[in-house]
Amino acid sequence: KKLVSLLLILSFAAFSFGQTADDKKKETDEKLQKDAIKFLRETAAEVGRMRSMENRISFSSELASLMWFHDEKEAKLMYGGVVSDFKQLLSQFDAEMNSAALPVDDDSPSGGIFGGYGRSKTERKFRIAMMVRQQIAMSLAEHAPDLAYNFFYDSLTLISNAKFRKETEQSDKYFEFKLIKQIAETDAAKAAEYGKESIKRDIDYNHIDLLKRIYAKDAEKGIEFGAAILSRIKGDKSSVKGLYIFNSLLSYGAANLEASKKPGAKKPIYSAGDLRDLAEVFAQA
């Protein structure tokens, strides 16, 4: 509870540092900055003594995120330690799951701040580790999109157990969009790049939501991503998972085109010709 309270206070402090513009407070802010860094280091040492490795990794990730506002170089080093510890933990669980048949143990809850149940202690810990993996990725996404995206997918390769690899890949489909949407808030270009990779598999409503977010942040990147979606649909209409996706994209494209005609408005994602092409593929489907 103490650590959670400290993290909340530091989050507010980091925001305050970013918003201060009064030169008279410069000296005070510099002192607060030094105190904050010192305090983060002391808290990191305290976190290092936590009993649960999952909790240590989780809190260290949040501390690294806060440190980014004060010392980017040190924050990257902290994240490096977090990623290294997590990969070691995940490799350990994977080895345990492959070593022998896991005993059934349905009644005992797992420890740590995440909770959860599973058929065995190792399975429960594995599922907790997957939640920690998502937390690390989201924490990194705010500061370093490439590091976040690469960590998320590189860590998947550490899972050799077929059952849990498949289970993780299924759950990753939803989280991938959550991660890319978070990246879109700070880097629309990267979000568009990752979005184009995701449509190679299939297209669903999440892509339309992502298109809206990217366009809102950067119209040119939104238009670029929209063109990639349309090209994918025209090349393989079976990639669209549901006829309502066609309808939703047409409706959004038409509304966006109409809005673009207003004075000072941004360029539209799709031209009238693009929408006719999309309607034709919809009719064929």
Disulfide bonds with the S-S distance in Angstrom:
none
